[in-house]
Amino acid sequence: MRLDKYLKVSRLIKRRTVANEACDAEKIFVNGKAARASYDVKINDIIEINMGKTPLKVRVLKVAEVVGKDGASDLYEVV
């Protein structure tokens, strides 16, 4: 799954267009490297989001195309 779509599905970022713009501005890192929106997310990837005041670092646990609001937090764990 594309990185921008994963960020939206997991509800780490509210909209896919915002996730896409954050990737273009190099505010999203995967495994320590700046990532493009088209990056293919895999299990155990470490995603760092440097938007706002506090950076967020999460590990990918699952990749799913469709997830309900309650199951979104099961896709990742905060590191």
C-alpha positions as CSV (number, residue, x, y, z in Angstrom):
1,M,0.0,0.0,0.0
2,R,1.2,3.5,-0.8
3,L,2.5,5.5,2.1
4,D,0.0,8.4,1.7
5,K,-2.9,6.0,1.7
6,Y,-1.5,4.1,4.7
7,L,-1.3,7.4,6.7
8,K,-4.9,8.1,5.9
9,V,-6.3,4.6,6.5
10,S,-4.4,4.4,9.9
11,R,-5.7,7.9,10.7
12,L,-2.2,9.2,11.5
13,I,-3.0,12.0,9.0
14,K,-6.5,13.1,8.4
15,R,-6.5,13.5,4.6
16,R,-4.6,11.7,1.9
17,T,-3.8,15.0,0.1
18,V,-2.2,16.4,3.4
19,A,-0.2,13.1,3.7
20,N,1.0,13.6,0.1
21,E,2.0,17.2,0.7
22,A,3.9,16.2,3.9
23,C,5.8,13.6,1.9
24,D,6.7,16.2,-0.8
25,A,7.9,18.5,2.0
26,E,10.1,15.7,3.4
27,K,8.3,15.7,6.8
28,I,7.7,11.9,6.6
29,F,10.6,9.5,7.1
30,V,10.5,5.7,6.7
31,N,13.4,3.7,8.3
32,G,15.4,7.0,8.7
33,K,15.1,8.2,5.1
34,A,12.8,10.8,3.6
35,A,10.0,8.9,1.9
36,R,7.9,9.7,-1.2
37,A,4.1,9.3,-1.1
38,S,4.4,6.3,-3.5
39,Y,6.7,4.3,-1.1
40,D,5.3,0.8,-0.6
41,V,4.7,0.3,3.2
42,K,5.7,-3.0,4.7
43,I,5.2,-4.6,8.1
44,N,7.9,-3.5,10.6
45,D,8.7,-0.3,8.8
46,I,9.4,2.6,11.2
47,I,7.5,5.8,10.1
48,E,8.5,9.2,11.6
49,I,6.0,12.1,11.1
50,N,7.6,15.5,11.8
51,M,4.5,17.7,11.6
52,G,3.5,20.1,14.3
53,K,5.3,20.5,17.6
54,T,5.9,16.9,18.6
55,P,7.3,14.3,16.2
56,L,5.5,10.9,16.1
57,K,7.4,7.6,15.5
58,V,5.4,4.4,14.8
59,R,6.1,0.8,13.8
60,V,3.8,-0.7,11.1
61,L,2.0,-3.8,12.5
62,K,-0.5,-4.5,9.8
63,V,-1.3,-3.2,6.3
64,A,-5.0,-3.2,5.4
65,E,-6.9,-1.5,2.6
66,V,-10.1,-0.8,4.6
67,V,-10.3,-0.3,8.4
68,G,-13.0,1.0,10.6
69,K,-12.4,3.9,13.0
70,D,-12.0,1.5,16.0
71,G,-9.4,-0.7,14.2
72,A,-7.2,2.1,12.9
73,S,-4.9,2.1,15.9
74,D,-4.3,-1.7,15.5
75,L,-2.3,-1.0,12.3
76,Y,0.6,0.5,14.2
77,E,2.3,0.9,17.6
78,V,3.9,4.1,18.9
79,V,7.7,3.6,19.4
